[in-house]
């Protein structure tokens, strides 16, 4: 049976550290720090996600601001981002997804002040991550999910160097940035996606398999090499409750280690958001 | 025997088009366009590369400026970049490599005006490439070698979608950006490098194999799947003359198609630099 890569104790430890760091920073600045989220319309998934973030902010003693604007008014939305960019109390800004299709999501993301872009969506931050090296050391914002995957694997002392890591999924928030991080950590990386031919022939070779395509219970045991480490990034709502992208029970019989859903990557992902917001505050002020 | 993916006819066709485009743009602007290269010290390899670029610029009727500055004066170097950034006649700026180690190559690259960064080294351009989608369509500068690889493969009508492409090399000028482009073109991509275990077990699976590690004659026939397309990005100086990263004669017996060195990717790479400089001129001026 596989070891369970439980993200909750790691997330708790991070939360304690973040609370201490935030207390110290807010004392020095003399004002509270705020994480602001901005969305267009009331999407159900983002409502639930924002509730989680709000709770987390309370627990580490950081202000949380939710800006829900009409999905019909792009100008107002852009204006709000500019105002939050200029507000010194707002350390980090997050966009709620999805944005209306005809708004140009990438254009909107590139309006964020790169120093407040705690989701790592601005192309300047994506480029620093992608180029690695000096940039990665001196400061970019890594998107929270891939940062959490690396953090969790390192916490459980799973070596990355020289390992063959296969990713299923090439999104801009998980697959692509995770590939860049894994390459920077000396892993051999294969990126698979919806157009990949004979997917299982790739996944069966993985020392470390990361499922991030958002399809409930998609990864079956025959797609996994015995002894592999399996990381499940999926969070899918099904009639039976939350499900990952991996058939946990069946796959955990042959994997050497596996992340549960919920309780694996998710809690660490949220902690990474707080970590990025703290870093953002430090970048923005010499006092923080 | 493999088809030879000759880059020279494609480069010639591009050169004709570029000459016509440049004539038209320079007429409309009322002044010539300049490609400027800046280097610190007289490195032999960059001297030979700059000579190639100077010849190419002459053939398409574009001005070429070479700035060779002392490798001992970082401030002067930075000042020169700023001056070239501000000069409206300079459409594109290229850095000569290597820069002195303690200068912070990544810091220097990030000083380039992203709209003149014809090598695609600025993190903003790297991020747009990496994120793909809208950014890739509306304007980034793709580094010349990976742009040339894609251009050459498409010219010879080699499909990328769903193909397993294996890259050897993860540099910021070839491996990483090429991986991003191939993912955007729906290929399944594996990135191998110096830390990869059992390299041949990966390369033997490639439908398309790209060698970009800079080791003369490194790829032997036993590393190649029969019928694979082999792209050789290496240009190595050996006692016997220029050599690619692939053993051309032996590998061409089993590959279905292969690029020669010289005459494969190289000529197209140089053409991509001119293409980027023309795009840069268009981005900088509504007249161009």
Boltz contact constraints between the chains, C-beta under 6 A:
constraints:
  - contact:
      token1: [A, 106]
      token2: [B, 134]
      max_distance: 6.0
  - contact:
      token1: [A, 106]
      token2: [B, 135]
      max_distance: 6.0
  - contact:
      token1: [A, 123]
      token2: [B, 124]
      max_distance: 6.0
  - contact:
      token1: [A, 123]
      token2: [B, 127]
      max_distance: 6.0
  - contact:
      token1: [A, 123]
      token2: [B, 128]
      max_distance: 6.0
  - contact:
      token1: [A, 123]
      token2: [B, 131]
      max_distance: 6.0
  - contact:
      token1: [A, 124]
      token2: [B, 123]
      max_distance: 6.0
  - contact:
      token1: [A, 124]
      token2: [B, 124]
      max_distance: 6.0
  - contact:
      token1: [A, 124]
      token2: [B, 127]
      max_distance: 6.0
  - contact:
      token1: [A, 126]
      token2: [B, 127]
      max_distance: 6.0
  - contact:
      token1: [A, 126]
      token2: [B, 130]
      max_distance: 6.0
  - contact:
      token1: [A, 126]
      token2: [B, 131]
      max_distance: 6.0
  - contact:
      token1: [A, 127]
      token2: [B, 123]
      max_distance: 6.0
  - contact:
      token1: [A, 127]
      token2: [B, 124]
      max_distance: 6.0
  - contact:
      token1: [A, 127]
      token2: [B, 126]
      max_distance: 6.0
  - contact:
      token1: [A, 127]
      token2: [B, 127]
      max_distance: 6.0
  - contact:
      token1: [A, 128]
      token2: [B, 123]
      max_distance: 6.0
  - contact:
      token1: [A, 130]
      token2: [B, 126]
      max_distance: 6.0
  - contact:
      token1: [A, 130]
      token2: [B, 130]
      max_distance: 6.0
  - contact:
      token1: [A, 131]
      token2: [B, 123]
      max_distance: 6.0
  - contact:
      token1: [A, 131]
      token2: [B, 126]
      max_distance: 6.0
  - contact:
      token1: [A, 131]
      token2: [B, 172]
      max_distance: 6.0
  - contact:
      token1: [A, 134]
      token2: [B, 106]
      max_distance: 6.0
  - contact:
      token1: [A, 135]
      token2: [B, 106]
      max_distance: 6.0
  - contact:
      token1: [A, 161]
      token2: [B, 195]
      max_distance: 6.0
  - contact:
      token1: [A, 162]
      token2: [B, 195]
      max_distance: 6.0
  - contact:
      token1: [A, 162]
      token2: [B, 197]
      max_distance: 6.0
  - contact:
      token1: [A, 170]
      token2: [B, 183]
      max_distance: 6.0
  - contact:
      token1: [A, 172]
      token2: [B, 131]
      max_distance: 6.0
  - contact:
      token1: [A, 183]
      token2: [B, 170]
      max_distance: 6.0
  - contact:
      token1: [A, 183]
      token2: [B, 191]
      max_distance: 6.0
  - contact:
      token1: [A, 186]
      token2: [B, 195]
      max_distance: 6.0
  - contact:
      token1: [A, 188]
      token2: [B, 192]
      max_distance: 6.0
  - contact:
      token1: [A, 188]
      token2: [B, 196]
      max_distance: 6.0
  - contact:
      token1: [A, 189]
      token2: [B, 191]
      max_distance: 6.0
  - contact:
      token1: [A, 190]
      token2: [B, 190]
      max_distance: 6.0
  - contact:
      token1: [A, 191]
      token2: [B, 183]
      max_distance: 6.0
  - contact:
      token1: [A, 191]
      token2: [B, 189]
      max_distance: 6.0
  - contact:
      token1: [A, 192]
      token2: [B, 188]
      max_distance: 6.0
  - contact:
      token1: [A, 195]
      token2: [B, 161]
      max_distance: 6.0
  - contact:
      token1: [A, 195]
      token2: [B, 162]
      max_distance: 6.0
  - contact:
      token1: [A, 195]
      token2: [B, 186]
      max_distance: 6.0
  - contact:
      token1: [A, 196]
      token2: [B, 188]
      max_distance: 6.0
  - contact:
      token1: [A, 197]
      token2: [B, 162]
      max_distance: 6.0
